Protein backbone atom coordinates (compact mmCIF):
# COMPACT_ATOMS: atom_id res chain seq x y z
CA UNK A 1 0.00 0.00 0.00
CA UNK A 2 1.38 3.37 -1.06
CA UNK A 3 -0.55 6.02 0.88
CA UNK A 4 -0.17 9.75 0.36
CA UNK A 5 -2.16 12.19 2.47
CA UNK A 6 -2.47 15.66 1.00
CA UNK A 7 -3.76 17.97 3.69
CA UNK A 8 -3.56 21.19 5.63
CA UNK A 9 -1.74 21.29 8.97
CA UNK A 10 -4.69 22.91 10.75
CA UNK A 11 -7.34 20.63 9.20
CA UNK A 12 -8.99 18.39 11.79
CA UNK A 13 -9.96 15.76 9.19
CA UNK A 14 -6.37 15.60 7.92
CA UNK A 15 -5.17 14.90 11.46
CA UNK A 16 -7.85 12.21 11.85
CA UNK A 17 -6.74 10.58 8.58
CA UNK A 18 -3.11 10.52 9.70
CA UNK A 19 -4.17 9.04 13.04
CA UNK A 20 -6.23 6.36 11.25
CA UNK A 21 -3.25 5.11 9.25
CA UNK A 22 -0.89 5.32 12.24
CA UNK A 23 -3.31 3.24 14.33
CA UNK A 24 -3.44 0.62 11.58
CA UNK A 25 0.35 0.53 11.32
CA UNK A 26 0.39 1.76 7.73
CA UNK A 27 3.16 4.06 6.61
CA UNK A 28 2.12 7.11 4.65
CA UNK A 29 3.62 10.18 3.08
CA UNK A 30 2.13 13.41 4.38
CA UNK A 31 2.13 16.35 1.95
CA UNK A 32 1.23 19.92 2.94
CA UNK A 33 -1.10 20.87 0.14
CA UNK A 34 -0.81 24.58 0.91
CA UNK A 35 2.94 24.71 0.28
CA UNK A 36 3.40 21.83 -2.19
CA UNK A 37 0.02 21.56 -3.91
CA UNK A 38 -0.55 18.70 -6.35
CA UNK A 39 1.55 18.15 -9.45
CA UNK A 40 -0.30 18.11 -12.77
CA UNK A 41 -0.06 14.30 -12.91
CA UNK A 42 -1.26 13.90 -9.32
CA UNK A 43 -4.13 16.28 -10.00
CA UNK A 44 -5.28 14.32 -13.07
CA UNK A 45 -5.01 10.99 -11.27
CA UNK A 46 -6.85 12.15 -8.15
CA UNK A 47 -9.60 14.03 -9.99
CA UNK A 48 -10.27 10.95 -12.14
CA UNK A 49 -10.36 8.70 -9.08
CA UNK A 50 -12.84 10.88 -7.17
CA UNK A 51 -15.18 11.62 -10.06
CA UNK A 52 -14.03 15.01 -11.28
CA UNK A 53 -12.65 18.36 -10.28
CA UNK A 54 -15.76 19.49 -8.38
CA UNK A 55 -15.23 16.73 -5.79
CA UNK A 56 -11.88 18.33 -4.91
CA UNK A 57 -13.29 21.79 -4.19
CA UNK A 58 -14.04 22.84 -0.62
CA UNK A 59 -17.42 24.53 -0.87
CA UNK A 60 -17.16 25.68 2.77
CA UNK A 61 -14.02 27.71 2.10
CA UNK A 62 -14.60 31.46 2.38
CA UNK A 63 -12.94 31.90 -1.04
CA UNK A 64 -15.25 29.38 -2.74
CA UNK A 65 -16.88 32.23 -4.66
CA UNK A 66 -13.54 32.62 -6.52
CA UNK A 67 -14.06 29.26 -8.22
CA UNK A 68 -17.81 28.64 -8.00
CA UNK A 69 -18.73 30.39 -11.24
CA UNK A 70 -15.71 29.43 -13.33
CA UNK A 71 -16.11 27.26 -16.38
CA UNK A 72 -15.19 23.63 -15.73
CA UNK A 73 -12.03 23.83 -17.85
CA UNK A 74 -10.78 26.83 -15.80
CA UNK A 75 -11.24 25.18 -12.38
CA UNK A 76 -8.06 23.03 -12.45
CA UNK A 77 -5.90 26.10 -13.09
CA UNK A 78 -7.59 27.97 -10.23
CA UNK A 79 -7.01 25.04 -7.84
CA UNK A 80 -3.35 24.84 -8.84
CA UNK A 81 -3.03 28.59 -8.28
CA UNK A 82 -4.96 28.59 -4.99
CA UNK A 83 -4.49 25.26 -3.11
CA UNK A 84 -6.47 26.48 -0.08
CA UNK A 85 -9.57 25.72 -2.18
CA UNK A 86 -8.90 21.97 -2.04
CA UNK A 87 -11.15 19.91 0.21
CA UNK A 88 -8.89 17.89 2.51
CA UNK A 89 -7.62 15.39 3.24
CA UNK A 90 -7.02 13.92 -0.18
CA UNK A 91 -5.83 10.38 0.47
CA UNK A 92 -4.26 8.59 -2.45
CA UNK A 93 -3.53 4.88 -2.72
CA UNK A 94 -2.01 4.22 -6.13
CA UNK A 95 -4.69 4.98 -8.71
CA UNK A 96 -7.49 5.22 -6.14
CA UNK A 97 -8.21 8.23 -3.96
CA UNK A 98 -10.66 9.72 -1.50
CA UNK A 99 -11.53 13.26 -0.50
CA UNK A 100 -12.44 13.99 3.10
CA UNK A 101 -12.44 11.62 6.06
CA UNK A 102 -13.38 8.18 4.61
CA UNK A 103 -12.40 5.40 7.07
CA UNK A 104 -14.82 2.89 5.49
CA UNK A 105 -13.04 3.15 2.14
CA UNK A 106 -9.61 3.00 3.79
CA UNK A 107 -10.62 -0.13 5.70
CA UNK A 108 -11.53 -1.72 2.35
CA UNK A 109 -8.07 -0.84 1.04
CA UNK A 110 -6.51 -2.51 4.08
CA UNK A 111 -8.66 -5.63 3.69
CA UNK A 112 -7.79 -5.96 0.01
CA UNK A 113 -4.07 -5.82 0.85
CA UNK A 114 -4.31 -8.84 3.14
C-alpha positions, 0 to 999 in steps of 0.5 A: 500500500502506497498512501499519500495524504495531501492535507492542511496542517490545521485541518482536523480531518487531515489529522484524523486521517493521519491518526487512522493510518498510524493506528493501523500501522500503515506508513504514509507520506504526508504532503502539505497541500498549501505549500506543495500543492498537487503536481499536474499528474497527481491532480489528473489521477486524483480528480479521475479517481474521485469523479471530477474536479468538483469533488476536490473543491471545498465549498465551505471555504470562504474563497469558494466564490472565486471558483464557483462560477468558473467554467469547468475547464478553468477550475483546475488552473484555479485550484493549482493557483490557490491550493487552499480551495482543495477539500482535505484530506485527499488520500491517495492509494495508487490509482485510487483516492478519497476526499475527506475523512473516509475510514470505510473506504480505507478499511476496504483498502486494508482488507484488500491488501491482506 
